[in-house]
Amino acid sequence: MSLRPRFQERSSESGFTLLEVIVALAILGVGFALAMELLAAGVRSAKASEDYTQAVLLARQKMAEVAAAQNLTGSANTGEFGGGFRWASEVQPFEQEEELPGRLYSVRVRVSWLGRRGEKFVDLQTLRMVVDEKKLGQTRVASALGR
């Protein structure tokens, strides 16, 4: 018996070379790194979404407070909610072309906070009418019908 046939039998056995193992580990490492980056991006997106949702809820709450005030005049106020959220409100008379029994006011609320890439904010704006009881029924339409 010669040693040559046994050696050829061993070399023909299936197995992975060192190069194949290194390439497979490199591919696995790149795939794992990409998966971790996708996970981190998802977490960042969820945090940003949570911040915007919180800001909108706080802005709606402050908008309801400001719009419910009995005496709406041109004013501006600021404050903090906590958790890094700040608010600013502004009430201004709204330009009206016709004489109405009420006065329109523009109510604007901004909630801001610091995000990963600087300051973020949410603006809400609405109109509120304050009816003047003395002018109620004294519009041009009512006086024209009374002739």
Legacy VTK file of the C-alpha trace (Angstrom):
# vtk DataFile Version 3.0
C-alpha trace
ASCII
DATASET POLYDATA
POINTS 147 float
0.000 0.000 0.000
1.214 3.361 -0.812
0.669 6.560 1.148
-0.442 8.502 -1.848
-4.016 7.201 -2.194
-4.807 7.862 1.493
-3.575 11.414 1.230
-5.727 12.013 -1.819
-8.751 10.633 -0.010
-8.307 13.065 2.870
-7.884 16.077 0.629
-11.077 15.270 -1.210
-13.128 15.332 2.040
-15.518 18.265 2.258
-14.759 21.142 4.650
-14.255 24.871 4.817
-10.989 26.575 4.209
-9.789 29.348 6.458
-10.522 31.901 3.740
-14.136 30.726 3.431
-14.618 31.000 7.199
-13.184 34.534 7.243
-15.434 35.634 4.364
-18.486 34.108 6.049
-17.677 35.865 9.354
-17.172 39.178 7.523
-20.577 38.856 5.816
-22.181 37.934 9.130
-20.517 40.922 10.831
-21.723 43.371 8.156
-25.249 41.963 8.366
-25.253 42.268 12.158
-23.972 45.868 11.987
-26.713 46.787 9.488
-29.373 45.163 11.655
-28.167 47.098 14.715
-28.202 50.377 12.755
-31.760 49.699 11.605
-32.781 48.974 15.185
-31.163 52.201 16.401
-32.870 54.199 13.632
-36.206 52.684 14.633
-35.668 53.659 18.263
-34.742 57.225 17.225
-37.858 57.465 15.051
-40.052 56.208 17.881
-38.560 58.809 20.255
-39.111 61.625 17.734
-42.691 60.479 17.190
-43.264 60.364 20.951
-41.888 63.909 21.334
-44.113 65.295 18.557
-47.180 63.547 19.947
-46.464 64.873 23.447
-45.928 68.392 22.048
-49.237 68.334 20.142
-51.141 67.169 23.228
-49.526 69.880 25.368
-50.222 72.519 22.699
-53.894 71.490 22.511
-54.142 71.691 26.295
-52.597 75.183 26.365
-54.733 76.270 23.380
-57.876 75.285 25.276
-56.716 77.256 28.336
-55.862 80.381 26.347
-58.992 80.274 24.158
-61.233 79.771 27.197
-60.032 82.988 28.842
-62.840 85.490 29.398
-60.834 88.543 28.397
-59.086 88.001 25.071
-56.863 90.945 24.274
-53.622 91.288 22.434
-51.248 89.410 24.711
-48.262 87.093 24.729
-47.251 84.658 27.476
-44.601 81.991 27.924
-43.940 79.156 30.332
-42.725 75.600 30.801
-44.567 72.306 31.038
-41.664 70.270 32.359
-39.822 67.450 30.652
-38.005 69.981 28.466
-41.159 71.340 26.799
-41.708 75.120 26.691
-44.742 77.019 25.441
-45.489 80.483 24.087
-48.951 81.870 23.373
-50.004 84.918 21.436
-53.478 86.457 21.110
-54.075 89.226 18.552
-57.188 90.892 17.146
-58.011 89.476 13.718
-58.574 91.841 10.780
-62.279 91.986 9.925
-63.713 93.614 6.809
-67.274 93.917 8.102
-68.794 95.200 11.309
-69.875 92.124 13.227
-71.513 91.759 16.646
-68.388 89.961 17.766
-64.673 90.420 17.565
-62.392 87.743 16.105
-59.077 86.958 17.779
-56.222 84.887 16.424
-54.920 82.519 19.107
-51.529 80.920 18.469
-49.652 78.446 20.694
-46.128 77.143 20.088
-44.625 74.249 22.041
-40.873 73.766 21.624
-38.246 71.334 22.906
-34.647 70.384 22.212
-34.253 67.416 19.908
-31.166 65.568 18.691
-30.531 68.115 15.956
-31.558 71.367 17.601
-34.817 72.953 18.638
-38.080 71.402 17.435
-41.520 72.971 17.688
-45.226 72.528 17.006
-47.510 75.485 16.192
-51.282 75.494 16.623
-53.466 78.404 15.560
-57.196 79.039 15.735
-59.728 81.862 15.667
-61.996 82.698 18.570
-64.962 85.037 18.496
-65.942 87.149 21.455
-69.525 88.391 21.115
-70.304 91.946 22.188
-73.762 91.728 23.773
-74.374 95.457 23.145
-73.864 95.092 19.393
-75.832 91.872 19.113
-78.795 92.587 16.799
-77.380 95.942 15.599
-75.674 94.767 12.433
-76.372 96.337 9.021
-78.442 93.326 7.995
-80.712 93.737 11.048
-81.091 97.491 10.476
-81.855 96.973 6.748
-84.598 94.497 7.578
-86.083 96.904 10.112
-86.906 99.591 7.473
LINES 1 148
147 0 1 2 3 4 5 6 7 8 9 10 11 12 13 14 15 16 17 18 19 20 21 22 23 24 25 26 27 28 29 30 31 32 33 34 35 36 37 38 39 40 41 42 43 44 45 46 47 48 49 50 51 52 53 54 55 56 57 58 59 60 61 62 63 64 65 66 67 68 69 70 71 72 73 74 75 76 77 78 79 80 81 82 83 84 85 86 87 88 89 90 91 92 93 94 95 96 97 98 99 100 101 102 103 104 105 106 107 108 109 110 111 112 113 114 115 116 117 118 119 120 121 122 123 124 125 126 127 128 129 130 131 132 133 134 135 136 137 138 139 140 141 142 143 144 145 146
